[in-house]
Amino acid sequence: MLHALGEVWSRFWGFLGRMFISATVGAGPIRRSGKHVILLAIDVVAVATAIAATILVAVPRYAAAEYWDEWALAVGPIALSGALIFYLVGLSRRFWRFVSIVDLALIMSAVLLHTAVSIALLTAVMKAEAPPAGFYVIEYVFAVSLMGLARLVRRFGPQVFAVARRVISGDRSPNDPPALIAGSPDAVELVLRKRELGVLKGFRPIGLLDVSDVNVRRRLRGVPILGGFLSFNHVYNELKNKPNAPTMLVIAATGAEASEAAFVSLASRAAGVGLNVVRAALSENSVDARVELKEFDLSDLLGRAPIRFDAERIALTIRGRTIIVTGAGGSIGSELVRQIAQFEPRKIVLIEQSEFNLYQIDHEIRQNFPKVNVAPVLCDIRDRGHVMSVFAECQPQLVFHAAALKHVPLVELNPCPAVATNLLGTRNVADAARSCRAVAMIQVSTDKAVNPVGVMGATKRLGELYCQALDLQSEREAAATRFFTVRFGNVLGSSGSVIPLFQKQLRERLPLTVTHPDMTRFFMTIHEAVALILHSAHSALNSETRHGRIFVLDMGQPIKVVDIANRMIRLSGLEPGVDAKVSFIGTRPGEKLFEELFDKSERRLPSEIEGVFVAEPSALPMTVLEGLFERLTAAVARRDDKAIRKEIFAVIKDECESDDGTPPAPYAAATIARAPSSQEAAVGAK
């Protein structure tokens, strides 16, 4: 019964917030106004109730029928004046669920002002029969009490129902695993409170671990604090043979806090003794205190502090502009779209060749960012004519080119599609951006483009060289399109990456497959990588970055893939080599043991962006690239894999052999410049 009342209570407040706008078009300002009107109405009703109660308690003679006419004349002005005063004081703009002493002070001030107005109104209407001074004192106390009570009910009502339900039921949750909760008292209290309210489920707290030992033997919301982080082994050994032994560790922390050494060490130790480690992911904004359970993300264990981002700088680059994102349904492309949508672009054009991926990202953005103008376009960047027509119609200011074939072994076995997408497709997008005179195109590249040994890396390197050549050409033209490349390594959790593969193998209790014991890779979270791409775009457009340079993300230190495999085994509550094994399967075609972020011919320069470097590479003449494109187009048309490999690696070899150990002088802009074809000029003129 109490559980049902609690559900009804929470739904009632949600209903009040939606009631006013249910008959409107649902615009943001109207939605907010509706909520203000409801809150003001509750306060006005509280004051009216206080007046009625005061009449019955203090001066019942005023309830006689002979005074009804005077009350009828006064009630309208009293109600309107109350609504106006409460609105001006700002009572309806305060969060009722976070009521505090400040709110009580505002209520007392507003009601005092309203009482003064009521005295004037009732004296004018009732004249000699106006209520005595004691009437207003009692009415003031009643009004303040009722208005404060309404807020207290909103603040503590759900918790009262939850506590009562827990007391009656004994908090018996036989299907929820017993868990230790670890974190700061504030974070743990929030997690426990959310669980009491039924918002957070999936565990049953039996004890708490504080960040230090100072609060041992105290209780937090009825749950004992058993020790600090450093006392974990002792606490676990005391509990493991008891009937209520923990099987889960819940880390109460934000993403930034969870990356700290204390949490990482605790998670590793808990996983080492077989506990299922999860994180109660707290919102970074304490006012919007949302909590959800999630797996303890490997991104929390990369061993470096999270990079700080300046949202306002990104907003200056994105706000009010039409943006095209190619590969918008992929891992990097979809995250680009999500982050761009936060900064009020005029329009986002989603270019994607996979119908399902395009549907998913389009639906997600429309649901989460209803005010953003989204245009999904089912388009293959290998179709030059279609790409040109889309750009001519949309006229983008910024182009983020993330479309690519990136799975190294598959690309190595399929060089024709790789060249058609990664190289000729990049040329199509770049030429289209140039023809419609976009402000800039930002190409997403990879560390595999540095000293490439496989088709994937070679095609991405040639794509870098083409964009670099176009950017050097733009140096000679006023308001010409800029072309930037952002290069980085592996991103955690992207489609086709090692992390989802390891997760699948762990779920199926299969050996984790690693190609070589010494295989190392650079890793970064998708969120970090995309945020740095947007920062690089802002910096390039606002700091007069020299033409022909490449942005390289600071990926930290490379990590052995076998170490990641062992960490994931431990975080799954298993023991490496005992419960789950690592199997070495040998390097695959196109793979290197060690990846690099800078070519030996590139100068590594600092940038003004934390986490980003600038590379100054040598350039290839546009005539060389155009001749290569013609030969590759013909080879792709006849499906000649052998000719494709020969052509791309011949150019890569010539580029590498031109280096004598020092950075070569870039080709002059005039040398690599070329005029747009008549077809492109016609498209740009539309």
NUVOVO-613271 format. One line per 10 residues: number of its first residue (from 0); for each residue z, x, y of C-alpha. Coordinates in steps of 0.1 Angstrom, whole numbers, padded with zeros to 4 digits. Each point is the difference from the previous one (the first is absolute). Example, Ala and Ser with C-alpha at 12.3 -4.5 7.8 and 13.67 -1.06 7.14 Angstrom:
BEGIN
0	0078:0123:-0045  -0007:0014:0034
END
This chain:
BEGIN
0	0000:0000:0000  0010:0027:0025  -0032:0020:-0009  -0021:-0031:0008  0019:-0005:0033  -0006:0037:0009  -0038:-0004:-0006  -0001:-0032:0020  0019:0017:0028  -0024:0029:0003
10	-0030:-0022:-0002  0014:-0023:0026  0000:0028:0027  -0035:0010:-0010  -0010:-0037:0003  0014:-0002:0035  -0019:0030:0011  -0033:-0015:-0013  0006:-0037:0009  -0011:0002:0036
20	-0033:0018:-0007  -0011:-0019:-0031  -0021:-0023:0022  -0015:0028:0021  -0027:0025:-0005  0025:0027:-0010  -0005:0024:0029  0026:0028:0004  0013:-0011:0034  0002:-0036:-0011
30	0019:0009:-0031  0026:0019:0021  0003:-0028:0025  0006:-0025:-0027  0029:0021:-0013  0015:0003:0035  -0002:-0038:0006  0019:-0006:-0033  0027:0024:0009  0004:-0014:0035
40	0001:-0035:-0015  0029:0010:-0023  0020:0014:0030  -0007:-0031:0021  0012:-0022:-0029  0031:0021:-0003  0008:-0005:0036  -0006:-0037:-0002  0023:-0002:-0031  0026:0019:0019
50	-0001:-0025:0029  0003:-0029:-0024  0029:0016:-0019  0018:0007:0033  -0004:-0036:0011  0015:-0013:-0033  0028:0026:0000  0010:0004:0036  -0011:-0031:0020  -0010:-0028:-0025
60	-0002:-0025:0028  -0033:0015:0011  -0014:-0013:-0033  0003:-0036:0012  -0032:-0020:0006  0005:-0001:0037  -0007:0038:0003  -0032:-0001:-0022  -0023:-0004:0030  0014:0031:0017
70	-0002:0021:-0032  -0035:-0011:-0005  -0009:0012:0035  0017:0033:-0006  -0010:0009:-0035  -0036:0009:0008  0007:0024:0029  0029:0016:-0020  -0023:0006:-0030  -0029:0014:0021
80	0023:0022:0020  0016:0013:-0032  -0034:0008:-0016  -0012:0018:0033  0032:0020:0003  0001:0010:-0037  -0037:0010:0002  0005:0021:0031  0031:0017:-0014  -0022:0008:-0031
90	0021:-0016:-0027  -0031:-0012:-0020  -0014:0036:0000  0031:0014:-0018  0000:0005:-0038  0025:-0025:-0014  0002:0019:-0033  0012:0030:0019  0026:-0018:0022  0025:0023:0017
100	0026:0001:0028  -0028:0004:0025  -0014:-0034:-0011  0035:-0016:0004  0002:0014:0036  -0034:-0014:0008  0010:-0034:-0014  0032:0000:0020  -0019:0009:0032  -0028:-0025:-0006
110	0024:-0029:-0008  0022:0009:0031  -0031:-0003:0022  -0010:-0032:-0017  0035:-0014:0004  -0002:0006:0038  -0034:-0019:0001  0016:-0028:-0021  0028:-0003:0025  -0024:-0005:0028
120	-0021:-0025:-0019  0028:-0021:-0012  0017:0000:0034  -0032:-0012:0016  -0006:-0027:-0026  0035:-0013:-0007  0015:0008:0035  0037:-0011:0001  0000:-0006:-0038  -0011:0036:-0007
130	0019:0017:-0029  0031:0021:0009  0000:0038:-0002  0016:0001:-0034  -0030:-0018:-0014  -0023:0029:0009  0024:0026:-0014  0001:-0018:-0034  -0037:-0006:0000  -0006:0037:0007
140	0021:0011:-0029  -0017:-0025:-0024  -0035:0010:0012  0006:0037:-0004  0016:-0006:-0035  -0029:-0021:-0012  -0027:0023:0012  0018:0030:-0014  0006:-0019:-0033  -0037:-0007:-0003
150	-0008:0037:0001  0028:0009:-0023  -0013:-0025:-0026  -0034:0016:0003  0014:0035:-0003  0025:-0005:-0028  -0010:-0033:-0017  -0023:0015:-0026  0025:0027:-0008  0028:-0025:-0004
160	-0021:-0020:-0026  -0009:0033:-0017  0036:0012:-0003  0012:-0034:-0012  -0027:-0001:-0026  0009:0035:-0012  0037:-0009:-0002  -0007:-0032:-0020  -0025:0016:-0023  0018:0033:-0003
170	-0032:0018:0010  -0011:-0001:-0036  -0036:0014:-0002  -0004:0009:-0037  -0037:0007:0004  0005:0025:0029  0007:0036:-0009  0032:0015:0012  -0006:0024:0028  0015:0027:0023
180	-0009:-0004:0036  -0004:0033:0020  -0003:0004:0038  0018:-0002:0033  0026:-0028:0004  -0023:-0018:0025  -0030:0001:-0023  0020:-0009:-0031  0016:-0029:0018  -0034:-0014:0010
190	-0012:0002:-0036  0031:-0017:-0014  -0003:-0027:0027  -0036:-0007:-0008  0008:-0002:-0037  0028:-0026:0007  -0025:-0020:0020  -0024:0000:-0029  -0027:0020:0019  0004:0030:-0022
200	0002:-0003:-0037  -0005:0021:-0031  0034:0019:-0003  0037:-0007:-0002  0022:0025:0020  0029:0014:-0018  0008:0030:0023  -0010:0018:0031  -0008:0037:0008  0006:0010:0036
210	-0017:0029:0017  0034:0017:0002  0033:-0003:-0018  0021:-0014:0030  -0002:-0036:-0010  0009:0003:-0037  0021:-0029:-0014  -0009:-0023:0028  -0021:-0031:-0006  -0031:-0012:0018
220	-0007:-0038:-0004  0022:0001:-0031  -0017:0029:-0017  0020:0032:-0005  -0011:0034:0014  0003:0023:-0030  -0009:0033:0016  -0025:0020:0021  -0035:0012:-0010  0015:0033:-0013
230	0023:-0020:-0023  -0028:-0017:-0018  0003:0018:-0033  0038:-0007:-0001  -0005:-0037:0009  -0027:-0004:-0026  0020:0016:-0027  0029:-0022:0007  -0021:-0031:-0003  -0026:0008:-0026
240	0022:-0010:-0030  0013:-0032:0015  -0015:-0034:-0007  -0013:-0003:0036  -0016:0034:0000  -0027:0004:0027  -0037:0001:-0009  -0014:0002:0035  0005:0019:0032  -0010:-0018:0032
250	-0005:0023:0030  0006:-0018:0032  -0020:0019:0026  -0031:-0001:0022  -0030:0021:-0009  0010:0028:0023  0036:0001:-0013  -0011:0000:-0036  -0020:0032:0005  0033:0019:0009
260	0012:0025:-0025  0032:-0019:-0008  -0019:-0031:-0012  -0026:0020:-0018  0027:0019:-0019  0018:-0032:-0009  -0031:-0017:-0012  -0009:0030:-0022  0035:0001:-0015  0000:-0037:-0007
270	-0034:0000:-0015  0011:0030:-0021  0027:-0021:-0017  -0023:-0029:-0007  0006:-0023:0029  -0028:-0020:0014  -0003:0011:0036  -0013:-0024:0027  0003:-0002:0037  0011:-0029:0021
280	-0026:0006:0027  0016:-0007:0033  -0020:-0007:0031  0000:0028:0026  0009:-0027:0026  0036:-0010:-0005  -0005:-0032:0020  -0027:-0012:-0025  0022:0008:-0030  -0023:-0006:-0029
290	0007:0014:-0035  -0021:0002:-0031  0004:0018:-0033  -0027:0025:-0009  -0005:0030:-0023  0014:0032:0014  -0033:0013:0014  -0011:0035:-0008  -0010:0003:0037  0038:0002:0007
300	0001:0032:-0021  -0027:0021:0017  0027:0023:0014  -0010:-0002:0037  0011:-0021:0030  -0022:-0029:0009  -0024:0005:0028  0008:-0018:0033  -0027:-0022:0015  -0006:-0012:0035
310	-0012:-0035:-0003  -0008:-0004:0037  -0025:0029:-0001  -0018:-0016:-0029  0000:-0034:0018  -0017:0016:0030  -0029:0010:-0023  -0003:-0032:-0019  0010:-0029:0023  -0029:-0021:0012
320	-0027:0018:-0019  -0024:-0010:-0028  0007:0021:-0030  -0021:0005:-0032  0017:0013:-0032  -0023:0009:-0029  0015:-0001:-0034  0024:-0025:0014  0011:-0012:-0035  0010:0034:-0013
330	0033:0017:0001  -0005:0019:0033  -0023:-0026:0015  0024:-0029:-0006  0029:0019:0015  -0021:0009:0030  -0007:-0037:0005  0037:-0010:-0003  0011:0026:0025  -0029:-0007:0024
340	0008:-0038:-0001  0035:0007:0014  -0015:0013:0033  -0019:-0030:0013  -0036:0010:-0005  -0027:-0023:0014  -0016:-0002:-0034  0001:0018:-0034  -0032:0001:-0020  0007:0006:-0037
350	-0029:0017:-0018  0005:0001:-0038  -0024:-0001:-0030  0025:-0015:-0024  0002:-0037:0004  0035:-0003:-0015  0014:0028:0020  -0015:-0015:0032  0015:-0034:-0008  0034:0015:-0006
360	0003:0020:0033  -0016:-0028:0020  0024:-0026:-0014  0030:0024:0006  -0009:0007:0036  -0006:-0037:0008  0033:-0010:-0015  0021:0028:0016  -0018:0004:0033  -0014:-0035:0008
370	-0008:0009:0036  -0023:0029:-0010  -0037:-0007:0000  -0012:0012:-0034  -0037:0002:-0012  -0004:0008:-0037  -0035:0014:-0008  -0011:0006:-0035  -0021:0031:0005  -0009:0031:-0020
380	-0001:0030:0024  -0029:0014:-0022  -0021:-0029:0014  -0011:0017:0033  -0018:-0031:0014  0030:-0023:-0006  0024:0026:0015  -0021:0003:0031  -0003:-0037:0005  0038:-0006:-0004
390	0008:0027:0026  -0027:-0013:0024  0015:-0035:-0002  0037:0010:0002  -0003:0028:0026  0032:0017:-0010  0019:0024:0023  0017:0018:-0029  -0011:0007:-0036  0023:0011:-0027
400	-0020:0012:-0030  0021:-0002:-0032  -0027:-0011:-0025  -0005:0027:-0027  -0002:0006:-0037  0030:0023:-0006  0009:0001:-0037  -0009:0036:-0007  -0009:-0001:-0038  -0019:-0033:0004
410	-0019:0013:0030  -0008:0032:-0019  -0016:-0020:-0027  -0019:-0022:0025  -0014:0022:0028  -0027:-0024:0011  0024:-0028:0011  0023:0026:0015  -0028:0015:0022  -0012:-0035:0009
420	0035:-0011:0011  0019:0031:0012  -0029:0017:0017  -0029:-0023:0007  0024:-0029:0006  0019:0021:0025  -0032:0008:0018  -0008:-0037:0002  0034:-0009:0015  -0002:0030:0024
430	-0035:-0008:0012  0009:-0037:0004  0031:0009:0021  -0022:0023:0021  -0028:-0026:0004  0024:-0026:0014  0018:0026:0022  0034:-0004:-0015  0028:0019:0017  0008:0019:-0032
440	-0003:0002:-0037  0029:0013:-0020  -0009:0012:-0035  0026:0002:-0028  -0005:0032:-0020  0019:0018:-0027  0014:0034:-0009  -0026:0002:-0028  -0026:0006:0026  0015:0035:0006
450	-0018:0026:-0022  -0013:-0028:-0022  -0007:0005:-0037  -0009:-0035:-0009  -0025:-0027:0012  0027:-0021:0016  0013:0029:0022  -0036:0013:0008  -0012:-0035:0011  0031:-0004:0022
460	-0005:0035:0015  -0036:-0008:0009  0011:-0032:0016  0025:0020:0021  -0029:0023:0010  -0022:-0029:0010  0026:-0016:0022  0009:0034:0015  -0037:0005:0009  -0002:-0034:0017
470	0032:0007:0019  -0013:0034:0012  -0032:-0018:0012  0020:-0026:0019  0013:0029:0022  -0033:0000:0018  0000:-0038:0007  0022:-0020:0024  0020:-0028:-0017  -0015:0009:-0034
480	0018:-0010:-0032  0026:0025:-0012  0002:0008:-0037  0034:0011:-0015  0010:0009:-0035  0036:-0004:-0013  0006:0020:-0032  0030:-0004:-0023  0010:0002:-0037  0012:-0025:-0025
490	0018:-0032:0011  0027:-0014:-0022  -0008:-0032:-0018  -0037:-0003:0010  -0024:-0015:-0024  -0011:0026:-0026  0029:0024:0009  0024:0015:-0025  0030:-0021:0010  -0012:-0034:-0012
500	-0013:0017:-0032  0035:0014:-0006  0016:-0033:0006  -0023:-0017:-0025  0006:0026:-0026  0038:-0003:0005  -0001:-0038:-0004  -0020:0004:-0032  0022:0029:-0012  -0029:0023:-0003
510	0000:0038:0008  -0007:0008:0036  -0033:0018:0002  -0002:0031:0022  -0031:0022:0001  0017:0034:0003  0036:0013:0003  -0009:0018:0033  -0020:-0028:0016  0013:-0006:0035
520	-0010:-0025:0026  0009:-0009:0036  0016:-0035:0002  0007:-0024:0028  0008:-0037:0002  -0029:-0023:0010  0020:-0013:0030  0005:0035:0013  -0036:0010:-0005  -0015:-0030:0017
530	0025:0002:0029  -0011:0036:0005  -0036:-0010:-0001  0006:-0024:0029  0020:0026:0019  -0028:0025:-0005  -0025:-0026:0014  0022:-0005:0031  0004:0037:0005  -0037:0007:-0004
540	-0010:-0027:0025  0027:0008:0026  0004:0038:0000  -0036:0011:0002  0000:0015:-0034  -0028:0026:-0003  -0031:-0011:-0018  -0005:0009:-0036  0037:0003:-0010  0017:-0016:-0030
550	0035:-0015:-0001  0020:0011:-0031  0032:-0018:-0009  0030:0021:-0008  0007:-0009:-0036  0031:0021:-0004  0003:0023:-0031  -0022:-0007:-0030  0018:-0015:-0030  -0006:0006:-0036
560	-0013:-0031:-0017  0022:0007:-0031  0031:-0001:0023  -0010:-0034:0013  -0005:-0012:-0036  0035:0012:-0009  0016:-0016:0031  -0016:-0033:-0008  0013:0002:-0036  0035:0005:0013
570	-0003:-0028:0026  -0009:-0023:-0028  0033:0007:-0018  -0016:0023:-0026  0005:0036:-0009  -0031:0023:0003  -0010:0015:-0034  0023:-0024:-0019  -0007:-0036:0010  -0034:0007:0017
580	-0022:0030:-0003  -0026:0017:0021  -0033:0008:-0017  -0024:0027:0014  -0036:-0011:-0005  -0019:0028:0018  -0018:0001:0033  -0028:-0025:0005  -0035:0006:0014  0001:0006:0038
590	0037:0007:0002  0018:0030:0014  0035:0012:-0008  0009:0005:0036  -0012:-0020:0030  -0004:0014:0035  0000:-0017:0034  -0019:0028:0019  -0032:0018:-0008  0001:0038:0004
600	-0025:-0003:0028  0021:-0024:0020  0024:0008:0028  0033:-0018:-0004  0012:-0012:0034  0031:-0020:0010  -0003:-0035:0015  0022:-0022:0022  0006:-0023:-0029  0029:0006:-0023
610	-0013:0003:-0036  -0036:0008:0010  -0019:0033:0003  -0035:0006:0014  -0027:0020:-0018  -0029:0016:0017  -0027:0004:-0026  -0034:0015:0001  -0030:-0024:0003  -0033:-0005:-0017
620	-0032:-0007:0019  -0011:-0036:0000  -0034:0011:-0012  0016:0014:-0032  0019:-0032:-0006  -0030:-0023:0007  -0021:0019:-0025  0028:-0003:-0025  0003:-0037:0005  -0037:-0005:-0005
630	0001:0019:-0033  0031:-0017:-0012  -0014:-0035:0008  -0030:0008:-0021  0022:0014:-0028  0023:-0031:0000  -0031:-0023:-0001  -0012:0017:-0032  0036:0004:-0014  -0004:0037:-0003
640	0036:0012:-0005  -0010:0036:-0005  -0019:0002:0033  0029:-0016:0018  0025:0026:-0012  -0024:0028:0008  -0006:-0012:0035  0035:-0007:0011  0015:0032:-0014  -0028:0021:0014
650	0009:-0011:0035  0038:0004:-0007  -0006:0035:-0014  -0021:0010:0031  0027:-0013:0023  0027:0021:-0019  -0021:0031:-0002  -0007:0000:0037  0036:0008:0006  0009:0037:0003
660	0037:-0005:0001  0003:-0011:0036  -0008:-0034:0014  -0037:-0001:0008  -0012:-0012:0033  -0010:-0036:0000  -0036:-0008:0004  -0009:-0010:0035  -0001:-0037:0007  -0037:0003:0008
670	-0007:0015:-0034  0015:-0029:-0019  -0010:-0027:0024  -0025:-0026:-0010  -0014:-0030:0017  0006:-0035:-0016  -0028:-0013:-0020  -0021:-0028:0015  0016:-0024:-0025  0035:0009:0011
680	-0009:-0002:0036  -0014:-0035:-0005  0032:-0011:-0018  0021:0015:0028  -0020:-0019:0026  0007:-0034:-0015
END
